[in-house]
Every structure is written in structure tokens, then in C-alpha cells.
């Protein structure tokens, strides 16, 4: 989304982005997505990272999966998750940059 796009395009994209932001608007989901922005991650690693019960992590992942933000693949007895939505990738990247070292 750029400031130079016609108003109609901005209006449509603003709705799409707002919907994604509603899905992302949870601290634990943001933490999970920030980790996924670095590459695939197992449910067990997300449990360790968030300190949430496995059932809660699974519920958050199901919401992200249903929204089309992430996908899972099976590997042995694990499920590995990764971000698959380009807008989610861009949003998480911007948030990580804005909140990372040296951010105001």
C-alpha cells in the first residue's frame, strides 16, 4: 500500500490490512509471528517461547491458519509453522523494525 495509489485502491487495501491487524492484535500471536518471520517453528518451540499451554498455542495457530496467515507441515511427529501471507510478513517485518534495537 503506497500513498500514491488511487483512493479506491487504498480504500480496499485498508480494509484488508485492518482485517489482518485484528487477527494479529494479540501479544502472544505477535510473538509467535515474529519468531516465524525468522523461519519455520515447531509448536513445542512456540510453547517454550510464549510460556502458554500447548492447547492455547494450538488455538492461536488455528486462528492464524484459518485466516490464511500461516501454514503447517508435518515432519516426523512435529508440525512446523511458517508465515504464508505476504502482507502479514510485511506487517511483522515493519513491527519488528519499529520495536527492535535502536527504535525510538
N, C-alpha and C positions, 0 to 999 in steps of 0.2 A: 504494500500500500504506500503510495507516494503522494505528496502534497500537490503534485502536478497532474494527477489523474482527474478526469472529468467527475463532476459531483455525483453523477449516477453510479459510477464505479465505486467511488469512495463510500457511498451510502450502502451498497451491497456488501462490500468488504467489511465495513464497520460492524454490520450485523453478524457476519461470520466470525470476526475476531472477538466480538463481545461474547458470542456463544462459547468460543474456546476459552476465553478468560473465566467464564463462570465455571467451567469444568476444572480449570487449573487453580481456582481460588480456594485452595486448601493447603495449609503449610506442609503436611505430610506428602501430598501429591507433588507439590513443588520440589521437595527434597528428592523424591523418587525420580522425577523427570530430570532434575539437574544431574543426578547420577547416571541416568540413561543417556544423557547427552554426551557422555564420555564413552559409551558403548553398551553392549548387551549386559544385562544384570540378572542374577537369579533372584527368586523370591526370598530365599534364605538370606542373601546379602541385603535385600531391602528390609527384611525383618530386623537384622542387626543394625542397619543404618538408622531406621526410624524408631527402633525400640517398641514397635507396635506388635501385638499378637499377629500370628500368621493369618488368622481369619480376617483381621482388619486390613492388612496389606492386600490380601486377595480381593476384598471388596473394593478397595481403591483401584486396584489394577483392572477389575471387571468394569468399573465405570469408565476408566481411560480407554479400555479396549472397545467397549460399546460405543464410545464417542469417536472411534477411529483414530485415536491419538497414538496408540501403541499396538504392537502385535507380539505374540509369544510363539516360541518354537520349543519343541521338546528336545531335550538332549539327555539321554540316559533316563534318570529318574528326576531330572530337574526341568523346570520351564524357564527359559531365558526371555526377557522382555527387552524391547527396543522401541524407540520413537519412530513412527512411520509417517506422521503428518508434518509436512514441510512448514506450515505456519506455526505449529507447536514448537518445532525445532528452532525457528527464528525467534519466537517469543521467549523461550527458555534461554537461548543464547543472549538475547538482549537483557534479560533479568540477571543472568549470571554476570554479565559485563557490568551492569549498573550496580550490583551488590558486591562485586568482587574486590580484591585488594586495590587500593588507590581510589575507590569510588567515593564520591562526596557524601 
